[in-house]
């Protein structure tokens, strides 16, 4: 080999192990870069989204399990006040012009008391004529009797025959009969005059007057007065078919007129024998003693007591009301709020008796029901029935 003088040649020799180590470093560096790229992409895709907030806990509500207690069975109903026995009083005879009216609505009257007088001048003259006819007939009968008596005295002497006696006897009998006819006609006239006095058929309270002096009254005019016998009133309470079956004659009731806070005690004296097929209701007639605050035609409510029943009793705060009626909220097995329609009975300081809708073993929301809706999830907290806490 020829080498130029003064020039040195350097030979670099790579070892095989060094080449393998460099290759591994490149692989590691590539893996790290790939991991960084994946992490960057994941941050770009998911990094801007926030974690979903935790679901809030269900609100706690106080519930009670009312069970069943012995309570008075009370049926509530509404109805209109009437006179128990309303008597329409009108003209019984042929009538005529009303001369005098003697009573006003609200007047207490006796049986047979005159309420109004009808002008009777014509009838009085007819009665006078018939009275005179009675006197004439009686005079004829007296004369016939005298003639018969004289004839009987002459029979023994032979001046009067037996046939004459028979004729005079017949004349006397006819005269007596005419007296009876005249007296009957006179009595009829007097009765007709008496019927021109409009009288109350029984003692009671005058409810209405539909006649004034100068008015022509007759049978066609209908009732001139309306009288409540003995002043007794009643409420004809409309009762649902299922409630009517619980009632009986003699059950007591508290009747409260509309606009009044006072109640009046009454007694059922008659039950409706039929049910209205349209409304599915019957009538319970509750009699009441007279009271100036009770007026026929007024509207009233009645709470009828009919023994005792076993039923749940709830505080008033648990019973809600809307256009559909009364209802309560109960809590289901999964904590959901459920509406349950109920019928209520007696209401007292002890609570509200629930006659139907719940059995008493449900978890009933004691209060705050107005803030709940069916289907809401709640956390029930059991409290004793009747507790205020």
Order of alpha helices (4+ residues) and beta strands (2+ residues): alpha-beta-beta-beta-beta-beta-beta-alpha-alpha-beta-beta-beta-beta-beta-alpha-beta-beta-beta-beta-beta-beta-beta-beta-beta-beta-beta
